[in-house]
Amino acid sequence: MSDWIDRLPQAARDFVAGRRLDEVECILADIAGVARGKAMPASKFARQEKFYLPNSIFLQTITGEWADNPAGAFTEPDMILTPDFTTATAAPWTADWTLQVIHDAYDQQGNPVPIAPRNVLKRVVDLYRQRGWKPVVAPEMEFFLVARNIDPNQPIIPPMGRTGRRAAAKQAYSMSAVDEYGKVIDDIYDFAEAQGFEIDGILQEGGAGQVEINLNHGDPVALADEIFYFKRLIREAALRHDCFATFMAKPIEGEPGSAMHLHHSIIDVATGRNIFSDEKGAETPQFLHFIAGMQKHLPAAIALLAPYVNSYRRYVPDFAAPINLEWGRDNRTTGLRVPISSPEARRVENRLAGMDCNPYLGIAASLACGYLGLVEGENPRGECLGDAYMSSQDELPYNLGDALDMMAENTPMRGVLGEDFTAVYESVKRNEYKEFLQVISPWEREHLLLNV
């Protein structure tokens, strides 16, 4: 790989130009979206075309425990990891000159490992490709900046701003509110520029210390890579200024949760046109089929869009979170929103995904629902013209156990995502849920200890 520097994206080449590269981090996302891998001297990376990791990293829970292997014996065979040089990017917060490179996972016969989250997303995108379609996504990332919390028994609180006061809630779109932690935002911009990422916009959200970053639309795998990188980038920027960045769905009691809204459109590869609009700019039947697939299959995808027990604390009324599968034009109370746009940019926004989901799996699950809708050719129920928060329909699971049951019962969804993957995912998540149910909460001690 002596010429590997020449294969890097321009931003990565600019970062190392005229400098001695010290280290390369060889990484991939596990089930939770945590970066796993190895760091090695750049000189060794230049001589090595691949490296190995056990496939058991995809059986590790968020707490570090190991789930049962649905495939049988827990023998931990090695995977072959090869670099995708298009993903190479700087790690600008490190003390030395370091690059990060996402790797693809293959088994020892050269087949993509079906339980690797990036491969799951590639599988779904390929199903679109086989039908002559190219999916396009645009994600919105919400997160909280919070005061350092080193004792999990203590509640999370907002960070101290530049005025000496803690960040205030109910200040959506306020420029003064986001200026309170302007130094963190400045570092986010600087790190993103060094990594070659373009931010479409940053704004203050409704929660105390809650920020939203919008990314430009593009290829689903490339955007998932960016979100994977952005989570680490944002955490590092926050740590520089004595606070934490958290992507928990609901970190602070009484505050809104953090979502990862996903905008979807589909391009016909042969014509380059958005299949959601016809030649006259009107909505097409395929546009409605896509929405119908979302309504029909999203309940089975919630386990991927809301992957932790905390995720379901976001799905509550009156906190700006969707708790329905209604659809509507320019209606933010619906779980499926059709934003105002030109016919060329007509799209569907899925507002159900939480920011705590693995970006590869969240995008894969959302695209899988739309894909099934396009294939099945059904129509959605009527558009919601009012307040969808008042909907009485109870279609979504409201805890992780029920969500996993719905995923297990939906054969088409499991087929699109892959049976091997869904079996492993279910094993990991049921292990996490079982572990959570063994924890006794402060609420139980406060209200039940002496009263029942």
Buried (B, 14 or more C-beta within 10 A) or exposed (E): EEEBBEEBBEBBBEBBEEEEBBBBBBBBBBBBBBBBBBBBEBEEBBEEEEBEBEBBBBBBBBEEEBBEBBBEEEEBEEBBBBBBBBBBBBBBBBEEBBBBBBBBBBBEEEEBBBBBBBBBBBBBBEBBEEEEBBBBBBBBBBBBBBBEBEEEEEEBBBBBBEEEEBBBBEBBEEEEBBBBBEEBBEBBBBBBBBBBBEBEEBBBBBBBBBBBBBBEBBEBBEBBBBBBBBBBBBBBBBBEBEBBBBBBBBBBEEBBBBBBBBBBBBBBEEEEBBBBBBEEEEBBEBBBBBBBBBBBBBBBBBBBBBBBBBBBBBBEEEBBBBBBBBBBEEBBBBBBBBBEBEBEBBBBBBBBBBBBBBBBBBBBBBBBBBBBBBBEEBEBEEBBEEEBBEBEEEBBBBBBBBBBBBBBEBEBBBEBBBEBBBBBBBBBBBBBBEBBEEEEEEEEEEEEEEEE
